[in-house]
Amino acid sequence: MKKQILSIAAGQTAKALILVYLTFSVPVVLLVNVVAYFRYGRVELSTLLSALLLNAILGFVLLWIACHAYNWVAARFGGIEIVLSDPPEEA
């Protein structure tokens, strides 16, 4: 059975996806700070925290905008179509 995603809740979707996004950005930010430590001899904790905070805020805003853009496109041209089926019965 085909179904269409007509609308996405922007706030909830951005909140959920930013948590997924941060799981990938934390190791990257840590790696960048390790490289900075070996290159310059020190790393500020405030730099680490501000990089993570900036990633979270900027990521949330961009995801929120992307959800609204999807809703606008889906309302005019149709949403993403997915095919759903019932799981097979266990024997």
PDB file of N, CA, C and O in Angstrom:
ATOM      1  N   MET A   1       0.845  -1.162   0.000  1.00  0.00           N
ATOM      2  CA  MET A   1       0.000   0.000   0.000  1.00  0.00           C
ATOM      3  C   MET A   1       0.898   1.234   0.000  1.00  0.00           C
ATOM      4  O   MET A   1       1.811   1.351   0.817  1.00  0.00           O
ATOM      5  N   LYS A   2       0.625   2.153  -0.927  1.00  0.00           N
ATOM      6  CA  LYS A   2       1.396   3.394  -1.024  1.00  0.00           C
ATOM      7  C   LYS A   2       0.819   4.438  -0.083  1.00  0.00           C
ATOM      8  O   LYS A   2      -0.398   4.591   0.027  1.00  0.00           O
ATOM      9  N   LYS A   3       1.706   5.153   0.593  1.00  0.00           N
ATOM     10  CA  LYS A   3       1.337   6.271   1.455  1.00  0.00           C
ATOM     11  C   LYS A   3       2.247   7.443   1.116  1.00  0.00           C
ATOM     12  O   LYS A   3       3.360   7.266   0.622  1.00  0.00           O
ATOM     13  N   GLN A   4       1.745   8.654   1.394  1.00  0.00           N
ATOM     14  CA  GLN A   4       2.539   9.861   1.162  1.00  0.00           C
ATOM     15  C   GLN A   4       2.754  10.587   2.474  1.00  0.00           C
ATOM     16  O   GLN A   4       1.852  10.673   3.308  1.00  0.00           O
ATOM     17  N   ILE A   5       3.955  11.108   2.647  1.00  0.00           N
ATOM     18  CA  ILE A   5       4.253  11.973   3.793  1.00  0.00           C
ATOM     19  C   ILE A   5       3.902  13.383   3.348  1.00  0.00           C
ATOM     20  O   ILE A   5       4.632  13.998   2.571  1.00  0.00           O
ATOM     21  N   LEU A   6       2.778  13.893   3.845  1.00  0.00           N
ATOM     22  CA  LEU A   6       2.300  15.206   3.408  1.00  0.00           C
ATOM     23  C   LEU A   6       2.853  16.348   4.247  1.00  0.00           C
ATOM     24  O   LEU A   6       2.996  17.468   3.756  1.00  0.00           O
ATOM     25  N   SER A   7       3.162  16.071   5.504  1.00  0.00           N
ATOM     26  CA  SER A   7       3.621  17.132   6.383  1.00  0.00           C
ATOM     27  C   SER A   7       4.551  16.554   7.440  1.00  0.00           C
ATOM     28  O   SER A   7       4.381  15.418   7.884  1.00  0.00           O
ATOM     29  N   ILE A   8       5.522  17.342   7.829  1.00  0.00           N
ATOM     30  CA  ILE A   8       6.470  16.955   8.871  1.00  0.00           C
ATOM     31  C   ILE A   8       6.399  18.013   9.967  1.00  0.00           C
ATOM     32  O   ILE A   8       6.433  19.210   9.681  1.00  0.00           O
ATOM     33  N   ALA A   9       6.299  17.573  11.222  1.00  0.00           N
ATOM     34  CA  ALA A   9       6.323  18.502  12.356  1.00  0.00           C
ATOM     35  C   ALA A   9       7.751  19.047  12.483  1.00  0.00           C
ATOM     36  O   ALA A   9       8.672  18.322  12.857  1.00  0.00           O
ATOM     37  N   ALA A  10       7.914  20.315  12.169  1.00  0.00           N
ATOM     38  CA  ALA A  10       9.255  20.902  12.068  1.00  0.00           C
ATOM     39  C   ALA A  10      10.011  20.873  13.393  1.00  0.00           C
ATOM     40  O   ALA A  10      11.177  20.481  13.422  1.00  0.00           O
ATOM     41  N   GLY A  11       9.385  21.270  14.469  1.00  0.00           N
ATOM     42  CA  GLY A  11      10.073  21.332  15.762  1.00  0.00           C
ATOM     43  C   GLY A  11      10.494  19.963  16.266  1.00  0.00           C
ATOM     44  O   GLY A  11      11.639  19.772  16.676  1.00  0.00           O
ATOM     45  N   GLN A  12       9.573  19.013  16.237  1.00  0.00           N
ATOM     46  CA  GLN A  12       9.877  17.664  16.724  1.00  0.00           C
ATOM     47  C   GLN A  12      10.909  16.978  15.842  1.00  0.00           C
ATOM     48  O   GLN A  12      11.818  16.320  16.348  1.00  0.00           O
ATOM     49  N   THR A  13      10.779  17.124  14.539  1.00  0.00           N
ATOM     50  CA  THR A  13      11.725  16.492  13.621  1.00  0.00           C
ATOM     51  C   THR A  13      13.119  17.086  13.786  1.00  0.00           C
ATOM     52  O   THR A  13      14.108  16.355  13.825  1.00  0.00           O
ATOM     53  N   ALA A  14      13.198  18.407  13.881  1.00  0.00           N
ATOM     54  CA  ALA A  14      14.501  19.058  14.062  1.00  0.00           C
ATOM     55  C   ALA A  14      15.135  18.647  15.389  1.00  0.00           C
ATOM     56  O   ALA A  14      16.345  18.438  15.465  1.00  0.00           O
ATOM     57  N   LYS A  15      14.307  18.531  16.440  1.00  0.00           N
ATOM     58  CA  LYS A  15      14.830  18.132  17.749  1.00  0.00           C
ATOM     59  C   LYS A  15      15.384  16.711  17.698  1.00  0.00           C
ATOM     60  O   LYS A  15      16.466  16.452  18.224  1.00  0.00           O
ATOM     61  N   ALA A  16      14.659  15.797  17.078  1.00  0.00           N
ATOM     62  CA  ALA A  16      15.110  14.409  17.002  1.00  0.00           C
ATOM     63  C   ALA A  16      16.355  14.282  16.132  1.00  0.00           C
ATOM     64  O   ALA A  16      17.302  13.583  16.494  1.00  0.00           O
ATOM     65  N   LEU A  17      16.354  14.955  14.988  1.00  0.00           N
ATOM     66  CA  LEU A  17      17.488  14.828  14.072  1.00  0.00           C
ATOM     67  C   LEU A  17      18.742  15.528  14.580  1.00  0.00           C
ATOM     68  O   LEU A  17      19.855  15.109  14.263  1.00  0.00           O
ATOM     69  N   ILE A  18      18.572  16.597  15.372  1.00  0.00           N
ATOM     70  CA  ILE A  18      19.765  17.270  15.888  1.00  0.00           C
ATOM     71  C   ILE A  18      20.483  16.368  16.884  1.00  0.00           C
ATOM     72  O   ILE A  18      21.709  16.415  16.989  1.00  0.00           O
ATOM     73  N   LEU A  19      19.739  15.553  17.611  1.00  0.00           N
ATOM     74  CA  LEU A  19      20.386  14.608  18.533  1.00  0.00           C
ATOM     75  C   LEU A  19      21.172  13.553  17.757  1.00  0.00           C
ATOM     76  O   LEU A  19      22.260  13.155  18.174  1.00  0.00           O
ATOM     77  N   VAL A  20      20.627  13.104  16.638  1.00  0.00           N
ATOM     78  CA  VAL A  20      21.357  12.172  15.781  1.00  0.00           C
ATOM     79  C   VAL A  20      22.576  12.875  15.187  1.00  0.00           C
ATOM     80  O   VAL A  20      23.667  12.306  15.147  1.00  0.00           O
ATOM     81  N   TYR A  21      22.391  14.089  14.735  1.00  0.00           N
ATOM     82  CA  TYR A  21      23.477  14.874  14.138  1.00  0.00           C
ATOM     83  C   TYR A  21      24.620  15.084  15.135  1.00  0.00           C
ATOM     84  O   TYR A  21      25.792  14.984  14.773  1.00  0.00           O
ATOM     85  N   LEU A  22      24.272  15.373  16.384  1.00  0.00           N
ATOM     86  CA  LEU A  22      25.307  15.614  17.386  1.00  0.00           C
ATOM     87  C   LEU A  22      26.116  14.362  17.693  1.00  0.00           C
ATOM     88  O   LEU A  22      27.289  14.462  18.052  1.00  0.00           O
ATOM     89  N   THR A  23      25.514  13.189  17.558  1.00  0.00           N
ATOM     90  CA  THR A  23      26.292  11.964  17.787  1.00  0.00           C
ATOM     91  C   THR A  23      27.416  11.827  16.766  1.00  0.00           C
ATOM     92  O   THR A  23      28.437  11.195  17.040  1.00  0.00           O
ATOM     93  N   PHE A  24      27.227  12.420  15.592  1.00  0.00           N
ATOM     94  CA  PHE A  24      28.281  12.393  14.582  1.00  0.00           C
ATOM     95  C   PHE A  24      29.210  13.594  14.697  1.00  0.00           C
ATOM     96  O   PHE A  24      30.392  13.487  14.370  1.00  0.00           O
ATOM     97  N   SER A  25      28.702  14.729  15.152  1.00  0.00           N
ATOM     98  CA  SER A  25      29.557  15.918  15.202  1.00  0.00           C
ATOM     99  C   SER A  25      30.451  15.950  16.439  1.00  0.00           C
ATOM    100  O   SER A  25      31.506  16.584  16.408  1.00  0.00           O
ATOM    101  N   VAL A  26      30.058  15.284  17.529  1.00  0.00           N
ATOM    102  CA  VAL A  26      30.899  15.278  18.730  1.00  0.00           C
ATOM    103  C   VAL A  26      32.272  14.660  18.431  1.00  0.00           C
ATOM    104  O   VAL A  26      33.285  15.271  18.774  1.00  0.00           O
ATOM    105  N   PRO A  27      32.350  13.483  17.812  1.00  0.00           N
ATOM    106  CA  PRO A  27      33.693  12.951  17.504  1.00  0.00           C
ATOM    107  C   PRO A  27      34.505  13.850  16.566  1.00  0.00           C
ATOM    108  O   PRO A  27      35.725  13.941  16.702  1.00  0.00           O
ATOM    109  N   VAL A  28      33.845  14.504  15.629  1.00  0.00           N
ATOM    110  CA  VAL A  28      34.557  15.394  14.708  1.00  0.00           C
ATOM    111  C   VAL A  28      35.121  16.590  15.466  1.00  0.00           C
ATOM    112  O   VAL A  28      36.278  16.962  15.270  1.00  0.00           O
ATOM    113  N   VAL A  29      34.315  17.187  16.323  1.00  0.00           N
ATOM    114  CA  VAL A  29      34.783  18.340  17.110  1.00  0.00           C
ATOM    115  C   VAL A  29      35.922  17.916  18.037  1.00  0.00           C
ATOM    116  O   VAL A  29      36.891  18.655  18.204  1.00  0.00           O
ATOM    117  N   LEU A  30      35.810  16.732  18.638  1.00  0.00           N
ATOM    118  CA  LEU A  30      36.888  16.249  19.496  1.00  0.00           C
ATOM    119  C   LEU A  30      38.171  16.025  18.696  1.00  0.00           C
ATOM    120  O   LEU A  30      39.257  16.368  19.163  1.00  0.00           O
ATOM    121  N   LEU A  31      38.056  15.461  17.513  1.00  0.00           N
ATOM    122  CA  LEU A  31      39.221  15.228  16.665  1.00  0.00           C
ATOM    123  C   LEU A  31      39.884  16.543  16.269  1.00  0.00           C
ATOM    124  O   LEU A  31      41.110  16.656  16.288  1.00  0.00           O
ATOM    125  N   VAL A  32      39.082  17.524  15.915  1.00  0.00           N
ATOM    126  CA  VAL A  32      39.624  18.836  15.563  1.00  0.00           C
ATOM    127  C   VAL A  32      40.367  19.439  16.753  1.00  0.00           C
ATOM    128  O   VAL A  32      41.417  20.058  16.582  1.00  0.00           O
ATOM    129  N   ASN A  33      39.831  19.264  17.944  1.00  0.00           N
ATOM    130  CA  ASN A  33      40.500  19.804  19.132  1.00  0.00           C
ATOM    131  C   ASN A  33      41.779  19.039  19.463  1.00  0.00           C
ATOM    132  O   ASN A  33      42.734  19.639  19.956  1.00  0.00           O
ATOM    133  N   VAL A  34      41.823  17.742  19.207  1.00  0.00           N
ATOM    134  CA  VAL A  34      43.060  16.975  19.407  1.00  0.00           C
ATOM    135  C   VAL A  34      44.128  17.475  18.439  1.00  0.00           C
ATOM    136  O   VAL A  34      45.280  17.662  18.830  1.00  0.00           O
ATOM    137  N   VAL A  35      43.759  17.689  17.194  1.00  0.00           N
ATOM    138  CA  VAL A  35      44.701  18.216  16.209  1.00  0.00           C
ATOM    139  C   VAL A  35      45.175  19.607  16.630  1.00  0.00           C
ATOM    140  O   VAL A  35      46.361  19.919  16.523  1.00  0.00           O
ATOM    141  N   ALA A  36      44.255  20.436  17.105  1.00  0.00           N
ATOM    142  CA  ALA A  36      44.644  21.783  17.562  1.00  0.00           C
ATOM    143  C   ALA A  36      45.584  21.701  18.752  1.00  0.00           C
ATOM    144  O   ALA A  36      46.501  22.513  18.873  1.00  0.00           O
ATOM    145  N   TYR A  37      45.367  20.727  19.635  1.00  0.00           N
ATOM    146  CA  TYR A  37      46.249  20.575  20.796  1.00  0.00           C
ATOM    147  C   TYR A  37      47.671  20.236  20.348  1.00  0.00           C
ATOM    148  O   TYR A  37      48.638  20.816  20.841  1.00  0.00           O
ATOM    149  N   PHE A  38      47.790  19.291  19.408  1.00  0.00           N
ATOM    150  CA  PHE A  38      49.129  18.913  18.953  1.00  0.00           C
ATOM    151  C   PHE A  38      49.780  20.022  18.127  1.00  0.00           C
ATOM    152  O   PHE A  38      51.005  20.135  18.093  1.00  0.00           O
ATOM    153  N   ARG A  39      48.975  20.825  17.473  1.00  0.00           N
ATOM    154  CA  ARG A  39      49.525  21.892  16.640  1.00  0.00           C
ATOM    155  C   ARG A  39      49.900  23.130  17.455  1.00  0.00           C
ATOM    156  O   ARG A  39      50.948  23.734  17.229  1.00  0.00           O
ATOM    157  N   TYR A  40      49.028  23.507  18.415  1.00  0.00           N
ATOM    158  CA  TYR A  40      49.241  24.762  19.149  1.00  0.00           C
ATOM    159  C   TYR A  40      49.581  24.547  20.619  1.00  0.00           C
ATOM    160  O   TYR A  40      49.929  25.502  21.314  1.00  0.00           O
ATOM    161  N   GLY A  41      49.488  23.318  21.103  1.00  0.00           N
ATOM    162  CA  GLY A  41      49.898  23.037  22.472  1.00  0.00           C
ATOM    163  C   GLY A  41      48.840  23.230  23.531  1.00  0.00           C
ATOM    164  O   GLY A  41      49.080  22.927  24.699  1.00  0.00           O
ATOM    165  N   ARG A  42      47.686  23.719  23.160  1.00  0.00           N
ATOM    166  CA  ARG A  42      46.618  23.878  24.159  1.00  0.00           C
ATOM    167  C   ARG A  42      45.272  23.963  23.453  1.00  0.00           C
ATOM    168  O   ARG A  42      45.177  24.326  22.281  1.00  0.00           O
ATOM    169  N   VAL A  43      44.251  23.619  24.198  1.00  0.00           N
ATOM    170  CA  VAL A  43      42.880  23.705  23.699  1.00  0.00           C
ATOM    171  C   VAL A  43      42.028  24.257  24.826  1.00  0.00           C
ATOM    172  O   VAL A  43      42.106  23.791  25.963  1.00  0.00           O
ATOM    173  N   GLU A  44      41.235  25.229  24.513  1.00  0.00           N
ATOM    174  CA  GLU A  44      40.338  25.821  25.495  1.00  0.00           C
ATOM    175  C   GLU A  44      39.061  24.993  25.587  1.00  0.00           C
ATOM    176  O   GLU A  44      38.518  24.578  24.563  1.00  0.00           O
ATOM    177  N   LEU A  45      38.582  24.750  26.792  1.00  0.00           N
ATOM    178  CA  LEU A  45      37.322  24.049  26.982  1.00  0.00           C
ATOM    179  C   LEU A  45      36.179  24.858  26.393  1.00  0.00           C
ATOM    180  O   LEU A  45      35.211  24.295  25.882  1.00  0.00           O
ATOM    181  N   SER A  46      36.289  26.171  26.465  1.00  0.00           N
ATOM    182  CA  SER A  46      35.239  27.024  25.904  1.00  0.00           C
ATOM    183  C   SER A  46      35.141  26.857  24.387  1.00  0.00           C
ATOM    184  O   SER A  46      34.053  26.963  23.821  1.00  0.00           O
ATOM    185  N   THR A  47      36.268  26.598  23.729  1.00  0.00           N
ATOM    186  CA  THR A  47      36.264  26.368  22.288  1.00  0.00           C
ATOM    187  C   THR A  47      35.492  25.098  21.956  1.00  0.00           C
ATOM    188  O   THR A  47      34.683  25.070  21.030  1.00  0.00           O
ATOM    189  N   LEU A  48      35.755  24.059  22.722  1.00  0.00           N
ATOM    190  CA  LEU A  48      35.071  22.790  22.519  1.00  0.00           C
ATOM    191  C   LEU A  48      33.568  22.935  22.728  1.00  0.00           C
ATOM    192  O   LEU A  48      32.772  22.480  21.906  1.00  0.00           O
ATOM    193  N   LEU A  49      33.188  23.566  23.822  1.00  0.00           N
ATOM    194  CA  LEU A  49      31.763  23.736  24.127  1.00  0.00           C
ATOM    195  C   LEU A  49      31.072  24.662  23.139  1.00  0.00           C
ATOM    196  O   LEU A  49      29.935  24.407  22.743  1.00  0.00           O
ATOM    197  N   SER A  50      31.744  25.735  22.738  1.00  0.00           N
ATOM    198  CA  SER A  50      31.109  26.654  21.789  1.00  0.00           C
ATOM    199  C   SER A  50      30.960  26.013  20.415  1.00  0.00           C
ATOM    200  O   SER A  50      29.989  26.289  19.711  1.00  0.00           O
ATOM    201  N   ALA A  51      31.909  25.158  20.019  1.00  0.00           N
ATOM    202  CA  ALA A  51      31.788  24.460  18.739  1.00  0.00           C
ATOM    203  C   ALA A  51      30.588  23.520  18.766  1.00  0.00           C
ATOM    204  O   ALA A  51      29.827  23.466  17.801  1.00  0.00           O
ATOM    205  N   LEU A  52      30.412  22.785  19.849  1.00  0.00           N
ATOM    206  CA  LEU A  52      29.269  21.884  19.967  1.00  0.00           C
ATOM    207  C   LEU A  52      27.953  22.653  20.039  1.00  0.00           C
ATOM    208  O   LEU A  52      26.961  22.253  19.430  1.00  0.00           O
ATOM    209  N   LEU A  53      27.949  23.744  20.773  1.00  0.00           N
ATOM    210  CA  LEU A  53      26.734  24.549  20.889  1.00  0.00           C
ATOM    211  C   LEU A  53      26.381  25.183  19.550  1.00  0.00           C
ATOM    212  O   LEU A  53      25.213  25.204  19.163  1.00  0.00           O
ATOM    213  N   LEU A  54      27.364  25.692  18.850  1.00  0.00           N
ATOM    214  CA  LEU A  54      27.118  26.278  17.534  1.00  0.00           C
ATOM    215  C   LEU A  54      26.611  25.218  16.557  1.00  0.00           C
ATOM    216  O   LEU A  54      25.698  25.483  15.775  1.00  0.00           O
ATOM    217  N   ASN A  55      27.194  24.023  16.597  1.00  0.00           N
ATOM    218  CA  ASN A  55      26.719  22.921  15.767  1.00  0.00           C
ATOM    219  C   ASN A  55      25.258  22.608  16.066  1.00  0.00           C
ATOM    220  O   ASN A  55      24.461  22.420  15.147  1.00  0.00           O
ATOM    221  N   ALA A  56      24.906  22.553  17.342  1.00  0.00           N
ATOM    222  CA  ALA A  56      23.537  22.208  17.735  1.00  0.00           C
ATOM    223  C   ALA A  56      22.548  23.285  17.295  1.00  0.00           C
ATOM    224  O   ALA A  56      21.503  22.974  16.724  1.00  0.00           O
ATOM    225  N   ILE A  57      22.873  24.538  17.557  1.00  0.00           N
ATOM    226  CA  ILE A  57      21.950  25.627  17.224  1.00  0.00           C
ATOM    227  C   ILE A  57      21.802  25.772  15.712  1.00  0.00           C
ATOM    228  O   ILE A  57      20.686  25.839  15.196  1.00  0.00           O
ATOM    229  N   LEU A  58      22.918  25.820  15.014  1.00  0.00           N
ATOM    230  CA  LEU A  58      22.873  25.979  13.563  1.00  0.00           C
ATOM    231  C   LEU A  58      22.201  24.770  12.910  1.00  0.00           C
ATOM    232  O   LEU A  58      21.411  24.923  11.978  1.00  0.00           O
ATOM    233  N   GLY A  59      22.514  23.584  13.394  1.00  0.00           N
ATOM    234  CA  GLY A  59      21.883  22.380  12.857  1.00  0.00           C
ATOM    235  C   GLY A  59      20.384  22.370  13.075  1.00  0.00           C
ATOM    236  O   GLY A  59      19.629  22.014  12.171  1.00  0.00           O
ATOM    237  N   PHE A  60      19.938  22.761  14.276  1.00  0.00           N
ATOM    238  CA  PHE A  60      18.507  22.804  14.568  1.00  0.00           C
ATOM    239  C   PHE A  60      17.793  23.783  13.641  1.00  0.00           C
ATOM    240  O   PHE A  60      16.749  23.460  13.075  1.00  0.00           O
ATOM    241  N   VAL A  61      18.350  24.967  13.489  1.00  0.00           N
ATOM    242  CA  VAL A  61      17.720  25.989  12.649  1.00  0.00           C
ATOM    243  C   VAL A  61      17.640  25.518  11.196  1.00  0.00           C
ATOM    244  O   VAL A  61      16.600  25.661  10.552  1.00  0.00           O
ATOM    245  N   LEU A  62      18.731  24.960  10.683  1.00  0.00           N
ATOM    246  CA  LEU A  62      18.724  24.497   9.296  1.00  0.00           C
ATOM    247  C   LEU A  62      17.760  23.325   9.091  1.00  0.00           C
ATOM    248  O   LEU A  62      17.089  23.251   8.061  1.00  0.00           O
ATOM    249  N   LEU A  63      17.686  22.417  10.056  1.00  0.00           N
ATOM    250  CA  LEU A  63      16.728  21.312   9.949  1.00  0.00           C
ATOM    251  C   LEU A  63      15.296  21.821  10.025  1.00  0.00           C
ATOM    252  O   LEU A  63      14.424  21.317   9.318  1.00  0.00           O
ATOM    253  N   TRP A  64      15.044  22.808  10.868  1.00  0.00           N
ATOM    254  CA  TRP A  64      13.705  23.392  11.002  1.00  0.00           C
ATOM    255  C   TRP A  64      13.292  24.035   9.666  1.00  0.00           C
ATOM    256  O   TRP A  64      12.160  23.872   9.211  1.00  0.00           O
ATOM    257  N   ILE A  65      14.219  24.758   9.059  1.00  0.00           N
ATOM    258  CA  ILE A  65      13.946  25.370   7.754  1.00  0.00           C
ATOM    259  C   ILE A  65      13.711  24.294   6.701  1.00  0.00           C
ATOM    260  O   ILE A  65      12.808  24.427   5.875  1.00  0.00           O
ATOM    261  N   ALA A  66      14.509  23.235   6.722  1.00  0.00           N
ATOM    262  CA  ALA A  66      14.350  22.149   5.754  1.00  0.00           C
ATOM    263  C   ALA A  66      12.982  21.472   5.904  1.00  0.00           C
ATOM    264  O   ALA A  66      12.368  21.108   4.902  1.00  0.00           O
ATOM    265  N   CYS A  67      12.502  21.301   7.123  1.00  0.00           N
ATOM    266  CA  CYS A  67      11.177  20.703   7.341  1.00  0.00           C
ATOM    267  C   CYS A  67      10.082  21.595   6.766  1.00  0.00           C
ATOM    268  O   CYS A  67       9.149  21.105   6.129  1.00  0.00           O
ATOM    269  N   HIS A  68      10.194  22.893   6.986  1.00  0.00           N
ATOM    270  CA  HIS A  68       9.205  23.817   6.418  1.00  0.00           C
ATOM    271  C   HIS A  68       9.275  23.832   4.889  1.00  0.00           C
ATOM    272  O   HIS A  68       8.246  23.927   4.220  1.00  0.00           O
ATOM    273  N   ALA A  69      10.465  23.741   4.349  1.00  0.00           N
ATOM    274  CA  ALA A  69      10.612  23.681   2.892  1.00  0.00           C
ATOM    275  C   ALA A  69       9.971  22.404   2.352  1.00  0.00           C
ATOM    276  O   ALA A  69       9.298  22.437   1.321  1.00  0.00           O
ATOM    277  N   TYR A  70      10.174  21.281   3.039  1.00  0.00           N
ATOM    278  CA  TYR A  70       9.543  20.032   2.612  1.00  0.00           C
ATOM    279  C   TYR A  70       8.020  20.163   2.657  1.00  0.00           C
ATOM    280  O   TYR A  70       7.336  19.755   1.718  1.00  0.00           O
ATOM    281  N   ASN A  71       7.491  20.724   3.732  1.00  0.00           N
ATOM    282  CA  ASN A  71       6.035  20.883   3.850  1.00  0.00           C
ATOM    283  C   ASN A  71       5.487  21.757   2.722  1.00  0.00           C
ATOM    284  O   ASN A  71       4.409  21.482   2.194  1.00  0.00           O
ATOM    285  N   TRP A  72       6.215  22.798   2.353  1.00  0.00           N
ATOM    286  CA  TRP A  72       5.783  23.680   1.270  1.00  0.00           C
ATOM    287  C   TRP A  72       5.765  22.914  -0.058  1.00  0.00           C
ATOM    288  O   TRP A  72       4.802  23.003  -0.819  1.00  0.00           O
ATOM    289  N   VAL A  73       6.824  22.170  -0.326  1.00  0.00           N
ATOM    290  CA  VAL A  73       6.904  21.398  -1.571  1.00  0.00           C
ATOM    291  C   VAL A  73       5.844  20.297  -1.587  1.00  0.00           C
ATOM    292  O   VAL A  73       5.179  20.093  -2.603  1.00  0.00           O
ATOM    293  N   ALA A  74       5.684  19.592  -0.475  1.00  0.00           N
ATOM    294  CA  ALA A  74       4.719  18.486  -0.413  1.00  0.00           C
ATOM    295  C   ALA A  74       3.290  18.979  -0.604  1.00  0.00           C
ATOM    296  O   ALA A  74       2.471  18.274  -1.193  1.00  0.00           O
ATOM    297  N   ALA A  75       2.980  20.167  -0.121  1.00  0.00           N
ATOM    298  CA  ALA A  75       1.632  20.711  -0.280  1.00  0.00           C
ATOM    299  C   ALA A  75       1.339  21.062  -1.740  1.00  0.00           C
ATOM    300  O   ALA A  75       0.189  20.994  -2.173  1.00  0.00           O
ATOM    301  N   ARG A  76       2.362  21.433  -2.491  1.00  0.00           N
ATOM    302  CA  ARG A  76       2.146  21.849  -3.871  1.00  0.00           C
ATOM    303  C   ARG A  76       2.353  20.732  -4.898  1.00  0.00           C
ATOM    304  O   ARG A  76       1.666  20.686  -5.918  1.00  0.00           O
ATOM    305  N   PHE A  77       3.294  19.840  -4.623  1.00  0.00           N
ATOM    306  CA  PHE A  77       3.650  18.835  -5.619  1.00  0.00           C
ATOM    307  C   PHE A  77       3.492  17.395  -5.142  1.00  0.00           C
ATOM    308  O   PHE A  77       3.686  16.463  -5.923  1.00  0.00           O
ATOM    309  N   GLY A  78       3.147  17.204  -3.891  1.00  0.00           N
ATOM    310  CA  GLY A  78       3.027  15.858  -3.332  1.00  0.00           C
ATOM    311  C   GLY A  78       4.255  15.511  -2.511  1.00  0.00           C
ATOM    312  O   GLY A  78       5.355  16.008  -2.752  1.00  0.00           O
ATOM    313  N   GLY A  79       4.037  14.652  -1.545  1.00  0.00           N
ATOM    314  CA  GLY A  79       5.125  14.286  -0.647  1.00  0.00           C
ATOM    315  C   GLY A  79       5.867  13.047  -1.095  1.00  0.00           C
ATOM    316  O   GLY A  79       5.599  12.497  -2.163  1.00  0.00           O
ATOM    317  N   ILE A  80       6.786  12.621  -0.284  1.00  0.00           N
ATOM    318  CA  ILE A  80       7.547  11.402  -0.536  1.00  0.00           C
ATOM    319  C   ILE A  80       6.599  10.218  -0.424  1.00  0.00           C
ATOM    320  O   ILE A  80       5.825  10.117   0.527  1.00  0.00           O
ATOM    321  N   GLU A  81       6.667   9.327  -1.400  1.00  0.00           N
ATOM    322  CA  GLU A  81       5.820   8.145  -1.369  1.00  0.00           C
ATOM    323  C   GLU A  81       6.609   6.968  -0.805  1.00  0.00           C
ATOM    324  O   GLU A  81       7.763   6.738  -1.167  1.00  0.00           O
ATOM    325  N   ILE A  82       5.959   6.234   0.086  1.00  0.00           N
ATOM    326  CA  ILE A  82       6.561   5.033   0.642  1.00  0.00           C
ATOM    327  C   ILE A  82       5.571   3.886   0.464  1.00  0.00           C
ATOM    328  O   ILE A  82       4.363   4.105   0.383  1.00  0.00           O
ATOM    329  N   VAL A  83       6.082   2.691   0.407  1.00  0.00           N
ATOM    330  CA  VAL A  83       5.245   1.507   0.285  1.00  0.00           C
ATOM    331  C   VAL A  83       5.282   0.776   1.618  1.00  0.00           C
ATOM    332  O   VAL A  83       6.356   0.453   2.125  1.00  0.00           O
ATOM    333  N   LEU A  84       4.117   0.519   2.180  1.00  0.00           N
ATOM    334  CA  LEU A  84       3.996  -0.172   3.458  1.00  0.00           C
ATOM    335  C   LEU A  84       3.359  -1.534   3.244  1.00  0.00           C
ATOM    336  O   LEU A  84       2.528  -1.715   2.354  1.00  0.00           O
ATOM    337  N   SER A  85       3.755  -2.474   4.062  1.00  0.00           N
ATOM    338  CA  SER A  85       3.114  -3.784   4.018  1.00  0.00           C
ATOM    339  C   SER A  85       3.079  -4.347   5.429  1.00  0.00           C
ATOM    340  O   SER A  85       3.820  -3.910   6.310  1.00  0.00           O
ATOM    341  N   ASP A  86       2.217  -5.309   5.622  1.00  0.00           N
ATOM    342  CA  ASP A  86       2.149  -5.989   6.902  1.00  0.00           C
ATOM    343  C   ASP A  86       3.326  -6.959   7.006  1.00  0.00           C
ATOM    344  O   ASP A  86       3.730  -7.553   6.006  1.00  0.00           O
ATOM    345  N   PRO A  87       3.877  -7.122   8.212  1.00  0.00           N
ATOM    346  CA  PRO A  87       4.985  -8.067   8.336  1.00  0.00           C
ATOM    347  C   PRO A  87       4.475  -9.490   8.099  1.00  0.00           C
ATOM    348  O   PRO A  87       3.311  -9.783   8.371  1.00  0.00           O
ATOM    349  N   PRO A  88       5.334 -10.368   7.597  1.00  0.00           N
ATOM    350  CA  PRO A  88       4.904 -11.744   7.377  1.00  0.00           C
ATOM    351  C   PRO A  88       4.598 -12.427   8.698  1.00  0.00           C
ATOM    352  O   PRO A  88       5.247 -12.177   9.713  1.00  0.00           O
ATOM    353  N   GLU A  89       3.617 -13.277   8.664  1.00  0.00           N
ATOM    354  CA  GLU A  89       3.266 -14.011   9.873  1.00  0.00           C
ATOM    355  C   GLU A  89       4.339 -15.041  10.154  1.00  0.00           C
ATOM    356  O   GLU A  89       4.858 -15.698   9.252  1.00  0.00           O
ATOM    357  N   GLU A  90       4.659 -15.165  11.450  1.00  0.00           N
ATOM    358  CA  GLU A  90       5.687 -16.138  11.832  1.00  0.00           C
ATOM    359  C   GLU A  90       5.106 -17.538  11.784  1.00  0.00           C
ATOM    360  O   GLU A  90       3.947 -17.755  12.136  1.00  0.00           O
ATOM    361  N   ALA A  91       5.916 -18.478  11.348  1.00  0.00           N
ATOM    362  CA  ALA A  91       5.447 -19.860  11.217  1.00  0.00           C
ATOM    363  C   ALA A  91       5.572 -20.610  12.523  1.00  0.00           C
ATOM    364  O   ALA A  91       5.222 -21.789  12.593  1.00  0.00           O
TER     365      ALA A  91
END
